[in-house]
Amino acid sequence: MKILCINPNSSREVTEGIKKTCEKYSLTGTLIEVKQIDEAPSGIEGYLDAAIAERYILEKFKDWEQQYDGFIIACHSDIAIDLLRELTAKPVIGIGEASMLYSLPLGHKFSILSLKRKKIPQKEDLVKKYGLENRCASIRSTGLGVVATEKDKREKLLKEGMAAVIEDGAEVIILGCAGMAGLDKEIEQAVKVPVIDGVPCALMIIESLIRYRANTSKAAKYS
């Protein structure tokens, strides 16, 4: 199977982190390519950033659609997901939805470690979209940007992750940005609850859907 993982920002650093994680977790026989949107901002931190990225994803997707069996959007805000599901019957998933789905069998409530304060209402809207308000303990701001140093990421994720467990009652922690990819197991050792990275979650779901020969429904919403 051949999968395209789209990093909707222009950060080479974030793209490389996503690529390493995909290579680590992909099945034997899976060919996965990671592409970034060079015309987009270096991070998707607001609605304008998302709109710019979606414009170029739409332009490029016409060529990509025929080349791959499934598609991942490596942005925890799940931008362009509904758009691409309307354009193709092939499976499409975002790392936000994937991370929440993976958290459900692992604990009663999850907390999302997001970026700056601005992102919290957007994450709340995303949780509501997937009907998971009763499974979400909290959404915490780390104060990080999409592009941040490894030291800052570790310090902020450890601090807010521990607070989510102790103060909010979280039983599972979700890393709320593709720029955090690869830090899940390290944070998990410290906070002592499962920590979910949406990138491998999305990869494993797409692989399963392709193997199952499952396609996106065209009955109504995505017709």
Beta strands, then each sheet from edge to edge (+ up, - down):
strand 1: 2-7
strand 2: 31-36
strand 3: 70-73
strand 4: 92-94
strand 5: 110-114
strand 6: 136-141
strand 7: 172-175
strand 8: 195-197
sheet 1: 2+ 1+ 3+ 4+
sheet 2: 6+ 5+ 7+ 8+
end
